Amino acid sequence: MAKSHERLDLIEEIRRNDGTRYFEISNMVQNGRAELAVQRGFIKSVRILQLNIPRSSSVIEYEKYINEHFEMPAEDFDHFEEWGKTEKIKQTLDQILRENHIA
């Protein structure tokens, strides 16, 4: 898999079709893909909770993990891929949410 080089700088809330929700660290391009996923019925909703989050060591670590394991979907995607996370990366995400007073 090719490495991505996405800079992640926002926090969004994604609501799955079953009504459950989760938080993701993302960027405007990925958020646009999530908006398309809503229009296509792959997820129920997406909303940006915070823009321009500080580039903490946790954000840099999370960004590195996402870029090494996932690629930005093309516009013609046919499903929404929820980024899988290791326990360590889940803890990093929780730390980012705490740093930004979310969750």
Secondary structure, 3 states (H helix, E strand, C coil): CCCCCCCCCEEEEEECCCCCEEEEEECHHHHHHHHHHHHCCCCCEEEEEEECCCCCHHHHHHHHHHHHHCCCCCCCCCCCCCCCCCHHHHHHHHHHHHHCCCC
